[in-house]
Amino acid sequence: MKKVRKAVYPAAGLGTRFLPATKSIPKEMLPLVDKPLIQYVIEEAIESSIEQIILVTGRGKQTIEDHFDISFELEQALQERGKHETLAQLRKVYEHVKLSYVRQRQALGLGHAVLVSRDMVGDEPFAVMLPDDIIDAETPCLKQMMEVYETYQSPVIGVAEIDGPDISKFGVVSVEQIDEKVYKIKDMVEKPPYEQAPSNLAIIGRYILTPDLFPVLESTGRGTGGEIQLTDAMRQLLKSKPFYACKFEGRRHDGGDKLGFLIATVELALKRRDLGPPLRSYLKSLKL
Ligand code: G1P
């Protein structure tokens, strides 16, 4: 069985939910506490033994490339000042993983973004990780999913329970439970109306996929929202291949949503040794 070595990051979106902040700053670069959103998700991949990151970017996203590149002057200055810990933080990503970039010239949807990575992925299984979804977990979410992939040797999708009308903001699966946190997928649908959702299990932005999805993506037409949907292509491949859902352990934050972003900021800061105690006492002092 081929190992999952590569992870694809669709990062070409316009970030309209965060305007005006994202007019000239990619939404993936917005900081949660002191680290860009995308770095959390790349560190999750590194901790899950991914060796190569493929970033699907677009116009106006150059700062992502700069962020993960060597900044000689800055690194030299930190070295001279003895700021070794900060230096190690800066080098963390580029020392541990190879980064490649490919452009999605037109914003035709998530399925299309994944298709753009085809040549770089080649003929091997790969992960897709959406930088909006921040998953705070003891065992990295992708690592949990890799274990499921190794057992069943077929595609695995990360899912979480979403109760109430919010389910219609997600891809939704219908399933048959086969293990404590593993389900065999029977069907899936992209953003169904609340009343028609087949379950409360929502697709979260973590996927382990196989290269036979690419030819299917190529012939997938526009779906929900007029976009080429990854869910539609997976649904097509499901007819000839089993798909599994992994209900991962961990707390998921929606970093692409203003309230989700605020909640993530507070929760992640509270966990920090330097910021947690003063933030906690500040929050307690608020007369809410
Ligand atoms: C995408 C997928 C959807 C999934 C969601 C998870 O939607 O199309 O199936 O549930 O990510 O975050 P988006 O949020 O990009 O509209």
Boltz pocket constraint, residues with backbone or C-beta under 6 A from the ligand:
constraints:
  - pocket:
      binder: B
      contacts: [[A, 110], [A, 130], [A, 132], [A, 133], [A, 169], [A, 170], [A, 171], [A, 172], [A, 190], [A, 191], [A, 202], [A, 203], [A, 204], [A, 205], [A, 229], [A, 230], [A, 231]]
      max_distance: 6.0
